[in-house]
Each structure stands twice: as C-alpha cells, then as structure tokens.
Amino acid sequence: MKNAIILFITIMIVLAGLSGCGNSKADIEAIILNAMFHPELIEERQHLRVGVLAGPYADMFTEAIKPALISKGYTVEIIFFTEWDRTNLALARGEIDLNLFQHSFFLNNFKFEYNLELSAFAELPTAPMVIYSNRSNSLFNVSYGTSVALPGDATNLARALRILYETDIISLNPQTDIGRVTLDDIVANPRNLSFNLVDGFAPFHEQISGSEMAIITGAQAYASGLDLADALYREVLRDGYLIVAVVRTEDLPRRFVYDILNIIHSDMYKDFFKINDSPFGGFQWPRYFF
C-alpha cells in the first residue's frame, strides 16, 4: 500500500506538470486508485519493450534511462519503427509497453483519430524545431521569393507556420487555432515565400533539395548530423510540444511507470544533459529540471 500511495502522488505531480497532454485526470486517478486497493489486478512486468524511432530520443533512452532500468532488475528490448502511426498502433495493440517519440499535440490528434486509450506520463528534454538555410545567414535577410521546405504532416506543418508567424515572416488567420493552421491560413506573405511540403522523415539534404530554406524538427536535425547551434532560428517550445513518454492508459499504475519517473527525476539523469559534451546540447529541458 505504501508504494501504491507513493506512486499515486508521484504520477499526480507529473500530470500536473504535463500541459496539453489531453488525458482525463479523473479517469487516470480512478485507474490508479483502483490499483491501490486491488494490487492483485496489476501484473508487474520485468521485461519492457520500448518503441522508438531512430534519432535523439532512442539514443536518450538507451544512454540515460535503460541502464538505470537494468540496475533495477528490468530487461529492456528496444524496438525501432520507421513510421509515427505504427509506433502508436503497436503500443495500443500491446506489442510494446511504452514509446517515446512524439509531443502531446501529436499524441492527442492521433488518439482522437483512432480512438485509442494512450496516456503521456512524463516530459523529456526535447530538440526544438529549427530553421536552416543555404542562402541566408539571418532571418532578417531572407530574400523575396525564397522557397521554403515545410514538414508535410498536419501537426508539424502547423508548428512550422507558427514559427514563421512568431518571427514576423508571415501573418496567419487569427480565427484559426494556432495549433491547427495550414497553408490556407496564411493571410500575409510580404516576402512572397513559396512553400514545398516534404516528407518529415527524409534526410535534411532531401528535404532542402529544391528549396533554399527548410524548417525541420530537432529530431530530424539530430538524425541528419546537423548542429542545432548552426540554425538560423531555434523554436522556443510551448506547452504540449515537449516529447513525452507514453503508455496504454490501463498501464499507468504499473511499477515500471513509477520506476521511470524516479529515474528521470534523479540528479544523475538531469546531470547527463548538463555536461559540456552532451550530444543533446541545445535541447529544451522540462520544468522539473529547474
């Protein structure tokens, strides 16, 4: 009972810090409370299957979380996916136990579309979306008629357009939800930029092929070997855009969730990101780091 109460308190604290995660707090509380009073219903797992995409969050889990889980007696199998959709569907079907590759807005849109019971339980250090150019060295001198590559999926397209709006390069329809804007919501484009929608999974050299500027996710920049410090602009991540660890909602009361929460709140984990030669330099930290 003591451990269940600690787990309940820990998850409630984390949920309070998860903005825009879209979970029903009442439902999650009910699940955890039920587990506290009926622990025999929770079958604990010592072998964890973790779904990731190749890139920084796979490396982050492998280097900063997996060793601590092994020290707690878990065996960990990392399963790589190449598509966002398949990673969430595999989790919903029970083929993996958790995944970490997406931010809360993407998760919420996906859950709504497919009617899935998935829940974010922790935010992780996150690479911001970035702007690179092979023509301009500053946003202030982006030329008239510049061609810009943008990610083709709806969530990251909206995010890229928001960056252009916040840097005063374009204006957007104020009546549209800033998290759901599309190219049709551009109401002013004073530099007459042209936009090319590209595959967000493609390497950077393919994304920028045929364009003079590209806005890409930080994960893709990392995977392409780009230095975030070389970007013309680095996004300041809003609530809901930090990468989250996700499980099936029914698994929130499980011990492995509690153990992962303890790991990522430890000083050892936080210090991993603060060393000078960390491969995750330029990443934005969750609020619990401060």
Residue pairs with C-beta under 8 A, 6 or more apart in sequence:
1 36
1 39
3 255
3 258
4 32
4 35
4 36
4 39
4 253
5 36
6 258
7 32
7 253
7 255
7 257
7 258
8 29
8 32
8 33
8 36
10 258
10 261
10 262
11 28
11 32
11 121
11 252
11 257
11 258
11 261
12 29
14 121
14 122
14 261
14 288
15 21
15 23
15 25
15 28
15 121
17 123
17 286
17 287
17 288
18 104
18 120
18 121
18 122
18 123
18 244
19 104
19 239
19 240
20 104
20 105
20 108
20 239
20 240
21 104
21 107
21 108
21 119
21 120
21 240
21 244
22 104
22 107
22 108
22 111
22 120
23 119
23 120
23 249
27 249
28 119
28 249
28 252
31 249
31 250
31 252
31 253
32 252
32 253
34 41
34 253
35 41
35 42
35 253
36 253
42 253
42 254
42 255
44 254
44 255
44 256
45 97
45 254
45 255
45 256
46 73
46 74
46 75
47 74
47 75
47 76
47 77
48 69
48 74
48 75
48 76
48 77
48 97
48 98
48 256
49 77
49 79
49 95
49 96
49 97
50 61
50 66
50 76
50 77
50 78
50 79
50 96
50 97
50 98
50 99
50 100
51 79
51 81
51 87
51 90
51 91
51 96
51 98
51 99
51 100
51 101
52 58
52 61
52 78
52 79
52 80
52 81
52 87
52 99
52 100
52 101
53 80
53 81
53 82
53 84
53 87
53 101
53 219
54 80
54 82
54 223
55 101
55 219
55 220
55 222
55 223
56 127
56 218
56 219
56 222
56 223
56 279
56 280
56 283
57 100
57 101
57 124
57 219
57 243
58 78
58 80
59 279
60 100
60 124
60 125
60 280
61 78
61 100
62 78
63 272
64 269
64 272
64 273
65 260
65 263
65 264
65 269
66 76
66 78
68 263
68 266
68 268
68 269
69 76
69 256
69 259
69 260
69 263
70 76
72 259
74 256
74 259
79 90
79 96
81 87
81 90
81 101
82 201
83 201
84 101
84 102
84 106
84 110
84 153
85 110
87 96
87 99
87 101
87 102
88 99
88 102
88 107
88 110
88 114
88 116
88 118
88 246
89 114
89 116
90 96
90 99
91 97
91 98
91 99
91 118
91 246
91 247
91 248
92 114
92 116
92 117
92 118
92 248
94 248
97 247
97 251
97 256
98 245
98 246
98 247
98 251
98 256
98 260
99 245
99 246
100 124
100 243
100 244
100 245
100 246
101 219
101 243
102 110
102 243
102 244
102 246
103 126
103 155
103 240
103 241
103 242
103 243
103 244
104 120
104 240
104 241
104 242
104 244
105 155
105 179
105 240
105 241
106 155
106 156
107 118
107 120
107 244
107 246
109 154
109 155
110 116
110 118
111 117
111 118
117 248
117 249
117 250
118 246
118 247
118 248
118 249
119 246
119 247
119 248
119 249
119 252
120 244
120 245
120 246
121 244
121 245
121 246
121 247
121 252
121 257
121 260
121 261
122 244
122 245
122 260
122 261
122 264
123 242
123 243
123 244
123 286
123 287
123 288
124 242
124 243
124 244
124 245
124 264
124 286
125 242
125 243
125 273
125 280
125 283
125 284
125 285
125 286
125 289
126 218
126 237
126 241
126 242
126 243
126 283
126 284
126 286
127 217
127 218
127 219
127 221
127 222
127 228
127 280
127 282
127 283
127 284
128 218
128 228
128 234
128 235
128 236
128 237
128 282
128 283
128 284
129 156
129 159
129 160
129 163
129 215
129 216
129 217
129 218
129 234
129 235
130 215
130 216
130 218
130 221
130 226
130 228
130 231
130 232
130 233
130 234
130 235
131 139
131 163
131 213
131 214
131 215
131 231
131 232
131 233
132 204
132 208
132 213
132 214
132 216
132 221
132 226
132 230
132 231
132 232
133 142
133 146
133 212
133 213
133 214
133 232
134 208
134 212
134 213
135 143
135 146
135 212
135 213
136 142
136 143
136 146
136 212
136 213
136 232
137 232
138 232
139 167
139 169
139 232
139 233
142 169
142 191
142 193
142 213
143 191
143 212
144 191
144 192
145 191
145 192
145 193
145 194
146 191
146 193
146 194
146 212
146 213
147 193
147 194
147 195
147 196
147 210
147 211
147 212
147 213
148 164
148 193
148 194
148 195
148 196
148 211
148 212
148 213
148 214
148 215
149 195
149 196
149 197
149 198
149 207
149 208
149 210
149 211
149 213
149 214
149 215
149 216
150 157
150 160
150 161
150 195
150 196
150 197
150 198
150 214
150 215
151 157
151 159
151 160
151 197
151 198
151 200
151 215
151 216
151 217
152 197
152 198
152 199
152 200
153 200
154 180
154 182
155 179
156 200
156 217
157 182
157 183
157 197
158 178
158 179
158 180
158 181
158 182
159 179
159 235
159 241
160 215
161 170
161 172
161 181
161 182
161 183
161 185
161 186
162 172
162 178
162 179
162 181
163 215
163 233
163 235
164 170
164 193
164 215
165 171
165 172
165 178
167 233
169 191
169 193
170 186
170 188
170 189
170 190
170 193
171 186
171 187
171 188
171 189
172 178
172 181
172 185
172 186
172 187
173 181
173 185
173 186
173 187
176 185
179 240
183 195
196 210
196 211
198 206
198 207
198 211
198 214
199 206
199 207
200 207
200 216
200 217
200 220
201 220
203 223
203 224
204 214
204 216
204 220
204 221
204 224
204 226
205 224
207 214
207 216
207 220
208 214
213 232
216 224
218 228
218 234
218 235
218 282
218 283
221 228
221 231
222 228
227 282
228 234
228 281
228 282
228 283
229 281
229 282
234 282
235 241
236 284
237 284
242 284
242 286
245 260
247 254
247 257
251 257
263 269
264 288
265 288
270 289
272 278
273 280
273 283
273 285
273 289
